[in-house]
Structure formats: C-alpha cells, structure tokens
Amino acid sequence: DNSAGSAIQPVYFSGGKPVACTHTLGKSVPANAVFTDTNTWRGIQNNLTSTATDQSLSANMGRILNDEKARIIRTTWGKSITIPNLPHGFVFLGEYALYLIWAAGNPGAYQMNKALLHGSDVLNISINASNGTVTVSLKDMTLNGGIIYIGG
C-alpha cells in the first residue's frame, strides 16, 4: 500500500495511497489525448514563392523540388538568351562573371532575384512578370565571350 508505479509509470494518490497510472512515460499516449498547443502547429504553403518564415512547405512542394533537382541542362547560347516560362533557379556564366538567378511566381506576378557571385556585372537579366520569360544578354555585345546557361 505504500509503493506503486515504476521508473516509467507515474503514480497519483487516491485516499492517501499511491496508485499507478494506466499510461507510461515511454511512447504510450492516452487514447483521448488532445494536442491543442498552437505554438507547435505550422501553416502549410503549397507554393514555392511564399516568404513566410513560420510555415512549412507541403509534401507536394517537396515532390516538385525533388523532381526539379534532377533536371539540369547545360548549354551555350551565345550573346543573348530568352528562356520561356522558367520558374526555377539557374546559373549564368558570362565573360568570367557568375550569376545565380531564382525566378518564380504565378502568371502576372512572376518575380526574379539575381546575385552576382563572381566577377563584374556584365549581363542584363530581366523577367517578364506576365509569363515568366527570362531574358539574358551581354551588356556590351562587342565582348568576345558568350553566355553559358545552366538550369532546369
């Protein structure tokens, strides 16, 4: 009457005597448990354009990212290139400059971010917000080199 429970089974007192709880402290959870802690639940984004820092991507977006990582193409295009409707990340090399580009969005609201990773800024890079077409050209068309595009 003076001991109950174990290292993983807590006790409570009933009538002044210890009584073992029916659930353990291991992985056992009561069948009627309610998880209402809203601080642990996150919203879900089903797109790749959200800037939310407090939400998660859907499984569908994980599938899309996984599919895209395998589609890498490398090709040389000359002094200018137009890439139709390409909401992806890609790399351009032009006259010893290296750029990283991310283009994404929805029709009418495509956006692009670009970062010059190395070298001088020698490329004009723009996006058509309506259809996602990215256009890249050398700022100085008299340069001897061309543009190499690496993307999906």
C-alpha positions in Angstrom: 0.0 0.0 0.0 3.0 2.4 0.2 4.5 1.9 -3.2 3.3 1.8 -6.8 4.4 2.7 -10.3 7.9 2.4 -11.7 10.6 4.4 -13.4 8.4 4.9 -16.5 5.0 4.6 -14.8 4.0 7.6 -12.7 1.7 7.5 -9.7 -1.1 9.5 -8.3 -2.6 9.4 -4.8 -6.0 8.2 -4.0 -7.2 8.0 -0.5 -3.7 8.8 0.7 -2.2 5.8 -1.1 -0.1 5.7 -4.3 -1.8 4.3 -7.3 0.0 3.5 -10.6 -1.3 5.5 -13.7 -2.6 3.4 -16.6 -0.2 5.1 -19.1 3.6 5.0 -19.0 6.1 7.8 -19.7 7.5 6.0 -22.7 5.7 6.3 -26.0 2.3 5.4 -24.6 -0.3 8.2 -25.1 -3.8 8.2 -23.7 -6.4 7.4 -26.4 -8.3 10.6 -25.6 -5.2 12.9 -25.7 -5.8 16.3 -27.2 -3.0 18.2 -28.8 -4.0 21.9 -28.9 -0.7 23.6 -28.5 -0.9 26.1 -31.4 2.7 27.0 -31.0 3.8 23.6 -32.4 1.4 23.6 -35.4 2.6 25.5 -38.5 0.7 26.7 -41.6 1.4 24.9 -44.9 2.4 26.6 -48.1 1.6 24.8 -51.4 3.8 27.1 -53.5 7.5 28.0 -53.9 7.0 31.7 -53.8 5.9 32.3 -50.2 8.3 34.4 -48.0 6.6 33.1 -44.7 9.2 32.1 -42.1 6.7 30.5 -39.8 5.2 27.9 -42.2 6.1 24.7 -43.8 6.1 23.5 -47.4 3.6 20.9 -48.4 4.6 17.4 -49.5 3.6 18.4 -53.0 6.2 21.1 -53.0 8.8 18.6 -51.7 7.9 16.4 -54.7 8.3 19.4 -57.1 11.7 20.3 -55.6 12.8 16.7 -55.8 11.7 16.5 -59.5 13.5 19.7 -60.4 16.9 18.8 -58.8 17.3 16.1 -61.4 16.5 18.3 -64.4 19.8 20.1 -65.1 20.7 21.2 -68.6 23.9 22.8 -69.7 24.1 24.6 -73.0 25.9 27.5 -74.6 23.6 30.1 -76.2 25.7 32.9 -77.4 25.5 36.6 -76.6 21.8 36.6 -75.6 19.2 34.1 -74.5 15.5 34.0 -73.8 14.1 31.3 -71.6 10.3 30.9 -71.7 8.3 30.4 -68.6 11.0 29.1 -66.3 10.2 29.5 -62.6 13.3 27.9 -61.3 16.8 28.6 -60.1 19.6 28.7 -62.6 23.1 29.8 -63.2 24.6 32.0 -65.9 28.3 32.4 -66.8 29.2 35.4 -69.0 32.6 37.0 -69.6 34.1 35.4 -66.4 31.1 36.5 -64.3 28.9 34.0 -62.4 25.3 34.7 -61.6 22.7 32.8 -59.6 19.1 33.5 -60.6 15.8 32.4 -58.9 12.6 33.1 -60.9 9.2 32.0 -59.6 5.7 33.1 -59.2 2.3 32.9 -60.9 1.1 34.3 -64.2 1.0 38.1 -64.0 3.2 38.1 -60.8 6.5 36.3 -61.7 9.5 37.7 -59.8 13.2 37.2 -60.1 16.1 37.5 -57.7 19.7 37.7 -59.0 23.0 37.5 -57.3 26.4 38.2 -58.9 28.6 35.6 -57.3 31.8 36.4 -59.0 33.3 38.9 -61.5 31.9 42.1 -62.9 28.2 42.8 -63.7 28.3 42.1 -67.5 24.8 40.7 -68.1 21.4 42.3 -68.4 18.9 40.0 -66.8 15.2 40.6 -66.8 11.9 38.7 -66.3 8.5 39.3 -67.9 6.1 39.3 -64.9 3.2 38.2 -67.0 4.6 34.9 -68.4 7.9 34.2 -66.5 10.1 34.6 -69.6 13.7 35.4 -68.5 15.9 37.3 -71.0 19.7 37.5 -70.6 22.1 39.4 -72.7 25.6 40.8 -72.5 25.6 44.5 -71.6 28.4 45.0 -74.1 27.7 43.0 -77.2 31.2 43.7 -78.5 32.7 41.3 -75.8 34.2 38.2 -77.3 32.6 35.7 -74.9 29.1 34.4 -74.8 26.7 33.2 -72.1 26.5 29.7 -70.7 23.2 28.7 -69.2 22.9 26.0 -66.5 19.4 25.4 -65.4 16.3 23.2 -65.4 
